[in-house]
Amino acid sequence: MRKLPVVLVAALLLTAGNLFAIDSNTNDPTKELAIQISHLLEDNFFVINDHDLTANVLFTLNKDMEIVVISVDSEDEVLERFVKSRLNYQAVDIEAAEEGKMYTVPVRIKG
């Protein structure tokens, strides 16, 4: 009975170690794109009372590595227009990204 907690802790540590190893070895362009998009959407002037504004942005990259917004899925039309105006044809610096591939990035403006 005493060995069960030790085995569970060992399994947890082994699993956590594997997750961190997998995460650091992959070169996921979506994460890098999300970071660059968050910088492009900074300095907004939204007045949000009690809830966050959220959207899912579907976009691709053209041959010049510029974002081409395909759609913004949001219930807030103002957020939709804001995201499109801030992101369309903004250049990103991602080596692992592919031209023409569709990417989806969630966007949240905190209230």
Phi, psi and omega in degrees: 000327180287337183282338182300311178298324179295317179295319179295318178295318179297317179296320179297314179296320179296317179295315179297319178298319178294321179296317179293323179294318179294317183295321183282338182273339182274145178249082185272111181293337180296321178295315179296321177296319180298321179294315180293323178294321179298325177291324179291334182264004177292170178058050175261163184242038179285137173256109184243126184277292190229005181217160178276151173263132182231154177202154170249124184255121176258125183210169174227173177244136178273185185294338179268012183058042174255144179287131173240107184286125178271311179204155174234114182266101181210153176278345182258113183294326179294317177298318180301312179294321179299312181297315179299316183291326181280331187260328186302126176063028171268130182285142175237156182246085182229118180282327184278352183284152181247137176294134176086346179285141179275133178236148174235128180231129175282143179235136177222127174256116186284141179263000000 
